[in-house]
Amino acid sequence: MPDLNDAARGRILFGGDYNPEQWPEDVWQEDVRLMREAGVNTATVGVFSWARLEPRPGARDFGWLDRVLDLLDTNGIGAVLATPTASPPPWMGARHPETLPRSEDGSVIWYGSRNQFCASSPVYRDYARRITEDLAERYREHPALRMWHINNEYCTSCWCDETARHFRRWLSARYGSLDALNEAWGTAFWSQRYDAWEEIVPPRKVQYIVNPTQGLDFRRFTSDALLECFTAERDIVARHSPGIPVTTNFMPLWIGQDGWTWAGREDVVSVDIYPDPKDPHGGAYGAMVHDLTRSQAGGPWMLMEQAAGPVNWRGVNHPKPPGLMRLWSLQAVARGADAVCFFQWRQSRQGSEKFHSGMLTHTGQGGRTFQEVKGLGADLVRLAAAVDGRVESQAAILHDWNAWWAGQQPGRPSTLLDYEQVLRAWHQALWESGITTDFAHPEADLSRYPLLLVPHLYLLTDAALDNLAGYVRAGGTLVCGFFTGVADEDDRIRAGGVDVRLRELLGLAAVHEWWPLDGGETVTVEDTGLGTFSGTLWSEDLEPAGAHPVAVHKGGVLDGRPAVTRHPYGDGTAWYVSVLPEPAALRALLARAADETGVRPPLPGLPAAVEAVHRGSLLFLLNHGQHPATVPVPGAHTDLLTGRDVTDEIHLDRYGVAVLRQDGT
């Protein structure tokens, strides 16, 4: 099975989406000249070129793409060749309106933008198969070809009649019988029992609240339907060029795809990420996305898209201050990326994204952005030979798309409880403590992690619950957040409100009430070690059964009741955190659990906003702060970015980066 190494060939891939069809051919020569000047070694081609490649049904215009790929190859630039199926040509929607997606209320999602396809449409799939087959046949042995890129940011949903038929087939395969479906969906409630498969439709616009398990299954189905489209195209290109790796680009922490399942079907896991340059937590967000993508990949991964400057789709689109693009790019390398790419190479002059930055902006080669791109290219050349190790972590956060989908259904205790918000808060607390973290599926082998964290998993399968109990029983430390283990895989509430296996593991007799908080409301919590702190978002009325109260509520209706507990179980320990502590308290609490477990940062005593990550034998130091910082680094090292010797400490400018190799290693 090919992988990212087969495309990188000893280099860190560097480049971006290249859309030469938007430009006269005399511009192409300048493009490749400037690419070489910047150190670009890869270009993603053809992502949105379907209307150019197939101007009318069955017609083919490959001549321009032949010339582009030949030009790239002549200049030593590899191609990530895309199938163009993310954006069908207008003729498809005009001739075949059944390929256009429908919304929950039946409205047509028209052509004139992108991603206007129904993943269940046989007509769309057939056209996608044909263009992919012809691309793969034509370019399977082209010397520029380094990787296949299938579609782009799969994110389409549809509720049309064709989707309904596909959904029923999917449900029939999942449940086998209507009786099993009715039992799983709880259709005795509100007189929803189905007597024939043909009665079942997607969860369209309804009078009140849609059946929650129907909604959950439709999320699962939609992910699977899109995955069928991906695997169909993947299999075609893999058959024609079996040694060339295949990828598709995820959006960061995207709710619409089961990323664990999808990652298992790719040769290379890649992601697009666009933090707001004005977000003070942009570095923490980037680290979380990088950690998740690395965990999905199980090793090196690809940063497929980022912005060299501003994007175009926020209310206010901020440029990146000098140094920030380099900082965030090298952060990706520190956390396992072997490819650093952008959308896009040359900034468009027309179309919906003409204000989205490029590596080469409207200002041209004399602009600051292009000069920074050149500097980054030189950095990646310096690092390529040295960066060959894995990012090792002793801690893992459990994450599951099924739990996310189920927990976001309407009719729950609080609509303010947002899965991603809680996940980010916990990961950021670990990041600020300097603890490098993997992500893992709840049913995965967790035995290599001394520390396991579950910020919030409303839904846990029987296999996951048994896995957690076995993990702690064997000596692991689990820190579990609120409203976890409440529902089974059918979104059926567990007996007792929280599964008995989890209550036994946590040392709890009962969760008498979930006690969600209003926006802006807080509870006061007292901890003998941490002192007094505030909790937000959530609280619970807990009754311990063996668990030791670490922190208790102070005042209010829960006065004196446990807020944080700790419980020995087998050879391990299980913590339970029933509130969302304020950031400093959450950081201190998780750091305490990590320290007790022997999980410590690679470089203690860092200045605020400085990140330290070990990748193999290299130590990456990244200053996310607005001001310079001096970092103590015991021993003698060499900074691979500057070639300078470093003894005992190093000075980092604002947004500065150092990559240190200890002398003698």
KAURGI-V282935 format. One record per pair of residues at least 4 apart in sequence whose C-alpha atoms are under 8 Angstrom apart, sorted by the first residue. I is the first residue (numbers start at 1). J is the second residue. Records with the same first field share a line. If there is no record, write none. Layout:
I=J  J
//
This chain:
1=243  245  267
2=6  242  243  244  245  267
3=7  245  267  268
4=8  245  267  268  300  301  302  338
5=9  10
6=146  243  244  245
7=146  147  244  245
8=12  13  338  339
10=384  385
11=338  381  384  385
12=338  339  340  380  381  383  384
13=40  41  42  338  339  340  341
14=39  40  41  42  339  340  341  377  380
15=40  41  42  43  44  340  341  342  345
16=42  43  44  304  305  341  342  343  344  345  359
17=43  44  45  47  305  341  342  343  344  345
18=43  44  45  46  344  345  346
19=23  45  46  47  48  344  345  346
20=24  25  28  68
21=49  52  64
22=348
23=27  28
24=28
25=29
26=30
27=31
28=32  68
29=33
30=34
31=35
32=36  71  72  75
33=37
34=38  365
35=39  40  41
36=40  41  75
37=374
38=370  373  374  375  377  378
39=374  377  378  381
40=77  377
41=76  77  78
42=77  78  79  80
43=77  78  79  80
44=79  80  81  82  149
45=79  80  81  82
46=50  81  82  83  84
47=81  82  83  84  85  86  149  151  152
48=84  85  86  87
49=53  84
50=54  55  84  85  87  88  89
51=55  56  88  89  90
52=61
53=59  60  61  62
54=58  59  60  61  131
55=59  60  61  89
56=91
57=91  92
62=66
63=67
64=68
65=69
66=70
67=71
68=72
69=73  79  142  144
70=74  144
71=75
72=76  77  78  79  144
73=77  78  143  144
77=144
78=144  145  146
79=144  145  146  147
80=145  146  147  148  149
81=145  146  147  148  149
82=148  149  150  151
83=131  132  135  148  149  150  151
84=88  150  151
85=128  150  151  152
86=114  115  116  117  151  152  153  154
87=113  114  115  116  117
88=92  93  114  115  116  117
89=93
90=94  111  112
91=95  96
92=96  97  99
93=97  98  99  100  110  111
96=100  123
98=121
99=116  117  118  121  123  124
100=108  109  110  111  116  117  118
101=108  109  110  116  117  118  157  158  159  160
102=106  107  108  109  118  158  159  160
103=107  108  109  157  158  159  160  204
104=158  159  203  204  205
105=204  205
106=159  160
109=116
110=116
111=116
115=155  156
116=156
117=121  124  156
118=124  156  157  158  163
119=124  125  156  157  158  163  225  226  229
120=125  162  163  166  225
121=125  162  163
122=126
123=127
124=128
125=129  229
126=130
127=131
128=132  233
129=133  232  233  236
130=134
131=135
132=136  233  236  237
133=137  236  237
134=138
135=139  140
136=140  236  237  240  241
137=240
139=145
140=145  237  240  241
141=145  241
145=244
146=244  245
147=244  245  246  247
148=237  244  245  246  247
149=246  247  248  249
150=230  233  234  246  247  248
151=230  248
152=248  249
153=248  249  250  251
154=226  249  250
155=256  257
156=226
157=222
158=163
159=163  164  202  203  204
160=164
161=165
162=166
163=167  202
164=168  200  201  202
165=169  201
166=170
167=171  201  202  218  221
168=172  197  198  200  201
169=173
170=174  221
171=175  176  181
172=176  177  178
175=180  181
176=180  181
177=181
178=182  194  195  196  197
179=183
180=184
181=185
182=186  187  188  193  194
183=187
184=213  490
185=211  212  213  214  490
186=213
187=191  192  193  194
188=192  193
194=199  200
195=199
196=200
202=214  215  218
203=210  211  214  215  218
206=210
209=410  411
210=214  215
211=215
212=216  406  409  410  491
213=217  406  490  491
214=218
215=219  409
216=220  402  405  406  409  491
217=221
218=222
219=223  256  405
220=224  258  402
221=225
222=226  256  257
223=227  256  257  258
224=228
225=229
226=230
227=231  262
228=232
229=233
230=234
231=235  265
232=236
233=237
234=238  246
235=239
236=240
237=241  242
238=242  243  244  245  246
245=267  268
246=266  267  268
247=266  267  268  269  270
248=266  268  269  270
249=269  270  271  272  304
250=254  269  270  271  272
251=271  272  273
252=271  272  273  289
253=289
255=401  404  405
257=262  401
258=262  400  401  402
259=263  296  401
260=264  296  441
261=265
262=266
263=269  296  297
264=296
268=297  301  302
269=293  296  297  301  302
270=293  301  302  303  304
271=293  302  303  304  305
272=303  304  305  306
273=286  289  303  305  306
274=306  307  311
275=279  282  285  286
276=282  318
277=282  318  319  320  321  324
278=282  318
281=285
282=286
283=287  328  624
284=288  427  428  431  432
285=289  424  428
286=290  328  331  332
287=291  331  332  335  431
288=292  424  427  428
289=293
290=294  332  335  336  337
291=295  335  437  438  439
292=296  438  439
293=297  301
294=298  299  300  301  335  336  337  438
295=299  438  439  440
296=439
297=301
299=336  390  391
300=336  337  338  390
301=336  337  338  339
302=337  338  339  340  341
303=332  337  338  339  340  341  342
304=339  340  341  342  343
305=340  341  342  343  344
306=341  342  343
307=311  325  342  343  344  356  357  358
308=320  325  342  343  357  358  359  369  373
309=318  319  320  325  356  357  358  369
310=317  318  319  320  355  356  357
311=317  318  319  355  356  357
312=317  353  354  355  356
313=317
320=324  325
321=325
322=372
323=327  372  654  655  656
324=328  655
325=329  372
326=330  372  376
327=331  622  623  624  655  656  657
328=332
329=333  340
330=334  657
331=335  622
332=336  337  340
333=337  338  339  340
334=391  613  614  615  620
335=391  613  615
336=390  391  615
342=358  359
343=357  358  359
344=357  358  359
345=358  359  360
346=358  359  360  361
347=354  355  356  357  358  359  360  361  362
348=353  354  355  356  358
349=354  362
350=354
357=361
359=369  370  373
360=364  365  369  370
361=365  367  369  370
363=367
364=370
365=370  371
366=370  371
367=371
368=372
369=373
370=374
371=375
372=376
373=377
374=378
375=379
376=380
377=381
378=382
379=383  641
380=384
381=385
382=386  640  641
383=387  640  641
384=388
387=615  616  618
388=616
389=615  616  617
390=615  616
391=613  614  615  616
392=436  614  615  616
393=436  437  438  449
394=436  437  438  448  449  450  451  599
395=435  436  437  438  449  450  451  452  453  599
396=437  438  439  440  449  451  452  453
397=427  437  438  439  440  452  453  454  455
398=439  440  441  442  452  453  454  455
399=403  439  440  441  442  454  457
400=404  441  442  457
401=405
402=406  459  489
403=407  457  458  459  460
404=408  419  457  458
405=409
406=458  459  491
407=412  419  457  458  459
408=415  418  419
410=415
413=514  516
414=516
416=518  519  537
417=421  422  537  538
418=422
419=423  456
420=424
421=425
422=426  455  456  580
423=427  455  456
424=428
425=429  583
426=430  455  586  587
427=431  437
428=432
429=433  583  584  586  587  590
430=434  435  436  437  587  590  591
431=435  436  437  611
432=587  609  611
433=587  591  601
434=600  601  602  603  604  611  612  613
435=599  600  601  602
436=601  613
440=444  446
442=460  464  467  468
443=463  464  467
446=471
447=471  476
449=476
450=475  476  477  597  598  599
451=476  477  478  479  594  597  599
452=476  477  478  479
453=478  479  480
454=478  479  480  481
455=479  480  481  482
456=480  481  482  483  484
457=483  484  485
458=483  484  485  486  487
459=484  485  486  487  488  489  491
460=464  465  484  485  486  487  488  489
461=465  488  489
462=466  488
463=467
464=468
465=469  485  501  502
466=470  501
467=471
468=472
469=473  501  502  505
470=474
471=475  476
472=476  477  478  505  569  570  571  572  573  574
473=569  570  571  572
474=570  571  572
475=570  571  572  573
476=571  572  573
477=572  573  574  575  593  597
478=573  574  575
479=574  575  576  577  590  593
480=484  574  575  576  577
481=576  577  578  579
482=538  539  540  576  577  578  579
483=514  578
484=498
485=494  498  499  502
486=493  494  497  498  499
487=491  492  493  494  497  498  499
488=492  493  494
493=497  498
494=498  499
495=499  500
496=500  510
497=511
498=502  503  510  511
499=503
500=504
501=505
502=506
503=507  508  509  510
504=508  509
505=567  569  574
506=547  565  566  567  569  574  575  576
507=544  545  546  547  566  567
508=542  543  544  545  546  547
509=542  543  544  545
510=542  543  544
511=540  541  542  543
512=540  541  542  543
513=540  541  542
514=538  539  540  541
515=538  539  540  541
516=537  538  539  540
517=521  522  536  537  538  539
518=537
519=537
520=536
521=536  537
522=534  535  536  537
523=534  535  536  539  553  554  556
524=532  533  534  535  553  554  555
525=532  533  534  535  551  552  553  554  563
526=530  531  532  533  551  552  553  554
527=531  532  533  550  551  552
528=550  551
530=585  588  589
533=581  582  585
534=581  582
535=539  579  580  581  582
536=579  580  581  582
537=579  580
538=578  579  580
539=563  578  579  580
540=563  578  579
541=558  561  562
542=561  562  563
543=561  562
544=548  549  562
546=567
547=565  566  567  568
548=565  566  567
549=562  563  564  565  566
550=562  563  564  565  566
551=562  563  564  565
552=559  560  561  562  563  564
553=558  559  560  561  562  563
554=558  559  560
555=559  560
563=577  578  579
564=575  576  577  578  579
565=575  576  577
566=573  574  575  576
567=573  574  575
568=572  573  574
569=573  574
580=586
581=585  586
582=586
583=587
584=588
585=589
586=590
587=591
588=592
589=593
590=594
591=595
592=596
593=597
594=598  599  600
595=599  600
600=604
602=612  613  614
603=612  633
605=632
606=610  611  631  632
607=629  630  631
608=625
609=623  624  625
610=621  622  623  624  625  629
611=620  621  622  623  624
612=619  620  621  622
613=619  620  621
614=618  619  620
615=619  620
617=661  662  665
618=659  660  661  662
619=659  660  661
620=657  658  659  660
621=657  658  659  660
622=652  655  656  657  658
623=628  629  652  653  654  655  656  657
624=654  655  656
625=654  655
626=654  655
627=653  654
628=651  652  653  654  655  656
629=651  652  653  654
630=649  650  651  652
631=649  650  651  652
632=648  649  650
633=647  648  649  650
634=647  648  649
635=647  648  662
636=645  646  647  648  662  663
637=645  646  647  660  661  662  663
638=643  644  645  646  660  661  662  663
639=643  644  645  646  658  659  660  661
640=644  658  659  660  661
641=658  659
646=650
652=656  657  658
653=657
661=665
//
